[in-house]
Amino acid sequence: MPGSTTYHSKDEIKIDESTFLQLYESYWKKLYQIALKYLGDNFEAEEVVQELFTSLWQRKDSLILHKETVENYLVRAIRFKISRIYSDEIRKTKKVNEFAAQQATSNNHTEKQVLYSFLKEDIDKLVTALPERCKEVYQLSRVKGLNNKEIALDLLISEKTVENQLTKALSFLRNALKKYPRT
């Protein structure tokens, strides 16, 4: 009979139009209150309840509910939908945070590259301003990577002179580069 509740056994409910409307009228408000409690947003709560009832209607041909557990089924279904929303939000937040961290790292890396470029340019200019012997010792040490003994042998000067010239060069550079942040 159309418009009436169809039972397969005495406690099974097969969803037809009438049954669907009865379920909607009986449980919509309770499900909405649950959704509102957890989501805190009227629109979102209504949307979740509507999605649940839409899902019920779409599965009406295959879904069989039990009379004494229909309320529990609907409450569990709404809570499941809410937990999916939370999971999705957590996942989105995590992705946004990861992206923000990547951007910050990328921006920080770019800043460091630019700063390094300026620093290198300034150091090169300052090195050219060093006295000739001091410049020579500095370049052999810092550019060619020679140790003090090797520099002394190469320039035919004492290791003590190499140390003095490096100390003078590094002190000059350090004072001139105070505007750069230390890392």
C-alpha positions as CSV (number, residue, x, y, z in Angstrom):
1,M,0.0,0.0,0.0
2,P,1.6,3.3,-1.1
3,G,2.3,5.9,1.6
4,S,2.3,3.4,4.5
5,T,5.2,1.9,6.4
6,T,6.4,-1.4,5.0
7,Y,7.6,-4.0,7.4
8,H,9.5,-7.1,6.4
9,S,9.2,-8.7,9.8
10,K,7.5,-7.2,12.8
11,D,10.5,-5.0,13.7
12,E,12.0,-4.2,10.3
13,I,11.3,-0.9,8.6
14,K,11.7,-0.6,4.8
15,I,11.9,3.1,3.8
16,D,9.2,4.5,1.5
17,E,8.0,8.0,1.2
18,S,5.7,7.9,4.2
19,T,8.3,6.2,6.4
20,F,10.9,8.7,5.3
21,L,8.6,11.6,6.2
22,Q,7.8,10.0,9.6
23,L,11.6,9.6,10.3
24,Y,12.3,13.1,9.2
25,E,9.6,14.7,11.4
26,S,10.4,12.5,14.4
27,Y,14.2,12.8,14.4
28,W,15.2,15.9,12.5
29,K,15.1,18.2,15.5
30,K,17.1,15.8,17.8
31,L,19.7,15.2,15.1
32,Y,20.0,18.9,14.4
33,Q,20.5,19.6,18.2
34,I,23.3,17.0,18.3
35,A,25.0,18.5,15.2
36,L,24.6,22.0,16.5
37,K,26.1,21.0,19.9
38,Y,29.2,19.6,18.2
39,L,29.6,21.9,15.3
40,G,28.4,25.2,16.9
41,D,27.1,26.5,13.5
42,N,23.4,26.5,12.6
43,F,24.0,26.3,8.8
44,E,26.6,23.5,9.1
45,A,24.3,21.6,11.6
46,E,21.4,21.8,9.1
47,E,23.6,20.8,6.3
48,V,24.8,17.7,8.1
49,V,21.3,16.6,9.0
50,Q,20.1,17.2,5.4
51,E,23.0,15.1,4.1
52,L,22.0,12.3,6.5
53,F,18.4,12.3,5.3
54,T,19.5,12.6,1.7
55,S,21.7,9.5,2.2
56,L,18.8,7.6,3.8
57,W,16.6,8.4,0.8
58,Q,19.2,7.5,-1.7
59,R,19.6,4.1,0.0
60,K,15.9,3.5,0.6
61,D,15.8,0.5,-1.7
62,S,18.6,-1.4,0.1
63,L,18.4,0.0,3.7
64,I,16.3,-1.8,6.2
65,L,16.1,-0.3,9.7
66,H,15.0,-2.0,12.9
67,K,12.1,-0.4,14.8
68,E,13.7,-0.5,18.2
69,T,17.2,0.7,17.0
70,V,16.3,3.3,14.4
71,E,16.9,6.2,16.8
72,N,20.3,4.8,17.8
73,Y,21.2,4.2,14.1
74,L,20.4,7.9,13.2
75,V,22.2,9.3,16.2
76,R,25.3,7.2,15.4
77,A,25.1,8.2,11.7
78,I,25.0,11.9,12.6
79,R,27.9,11.5,15.0
80,F,29.8,9.7,12.3
81,K,29.2,12.5,9.8
82,I,30.4,15.0,12.5
83,S,33.5,13.0,13.2
84,R,34.2,13.0,9.4
85,I,33.9,16.8,9.4
86,Y,36.4,17.0,12.3
87,S,38.8,14.6,10.6
88,D,38.6,16.6,7.4
89,E,39.2,19.8,9.3
90,I,42.2,18.3,11.1
91,R,43.6,17.1,7.9
92,K,43.1,20.5,6.2
93,T,44.6,22.3,9.1
94,K,47.6,20.0,9.1
95,K,48.1,20.5,5.4
96,V,47.8,24.3,5.8
97,N,50.3,24.3,8.6
98,E,52.7,22.1,6.6
99,F,52.3,24.5,3.6
100,A,52.9,27.5,5.9
101,A,56.0,25.9,7.4
102,Q,57.3,25.1,3.9
103,Q,56.6,28.7,2.8
104,A,58.4,30.1,5.9
105,T,61.4,27.8,5.3
106,S,61.4,28.7,1.6
107,N,61.1,32.4,2.3
108,N,63.7,32.1,5.1
109,H,66.0,30.3,2.6
110,T,65.5,33.0,0.0
111,E,66.2,35.7,2.6
112,K,69.4,33.9,3.6
113,Q,70.5,33.6,0.0
114,V,70.0,37.3,-0.6
115,L,71.7,38.2,2.6
116,Y,74.6,35.9,1.8
117,S,74.9,37.5,-1.7
118,F,75.1,41.0,-0.2
119,L,77.5,39.8,2.5
120,K,79.8,38.1,0.0
121,E,79.8,41.2,-2.2
122,D,80.6,43.4,0.8
123,I,83.4,41.1,1.9
124,D,84.9,41.0,-1.5
125,K,84.9,44.9,-1.6
126,L,86.5,45.0,1.9
127,V,89.2,42.5,1.0
128,T,90.3,44.6,-1.9
129,A,90.6,47.5,0.6
130,L,93.1,45.5,2.8
131,P,96.8,46.3,2.7
132,E,98.5,44.1,0.0
133,R,100.2,41.6,2.4
134,C,97.2,41.3,4.6
135,K,95.0,40.7,1.5
136,E,97.3,38.1,0.2
137,V,97.4,36.2,3.5
138,Y,93.6,36.4,3.9
139,Q,93.0,35.0,0.3
140,L,95.5,32.2,0.7
141,S,93.8,31.2,4.0
142,R,90.1,31.7,3.3
143,V,89.9,31.3,-0.5
144,K,92.6,28.7,-1.2
145,G,92.2,27.0,2.2
146,L,95.9,26.9,3.1
147,N,96.9,26.6,6.8
148,N,99.3,29.1,8.5
149,K,102.4,27.0,7.9
150,E,101.6,26.6,4.2
151,I,101.0,30.4,3.8
152,A,104.3,31.2,5.6
153,L,106.2,28.9,3.2
154,D,104.4,30.2,0.2
155,L,105.0,33.9,1.0
156,L,108.4,33.3,2.7
157,I,107.3,34.9,6.0
158,S,107.0,33.6,9.5
159,E,104.0,31.8,10.8
160,K,103.7,34.5,13.5
161,T,103.4,37.2,10.7
162,V,100.7,35.1,9.0
163,E,98.8,34.9,12.3
164,N,99.1,38.7,12.8
165,Q,98.0,39.5,9.2
166,L,95.0,37.1,9.5
167,T,94.0,38.6,12.9
168,K,94.3,42.1,11.3
169,A,92.2,41.1,8.3
170,L,89.5,39.3,10.3
171,S,89.3,42.2,12.8
172,F,88.9,44.7,10.0
173,L,86.2,42.6,8.3
174,R,84.3,41.9,11.5
175,N,84.1,45.6,12.4
176,A,83.1,46.6,8.9
177,L,80.4,43.9,8.8
178,K,78.6,44.6,12.1
179,K,75.5,45.6,10.2
180,Y,74.9,41.9,9.3
181,P,73.0,39.7,11.9
182,R,75.0,36.9,13.4
183,T,73.5,33.4,13.0
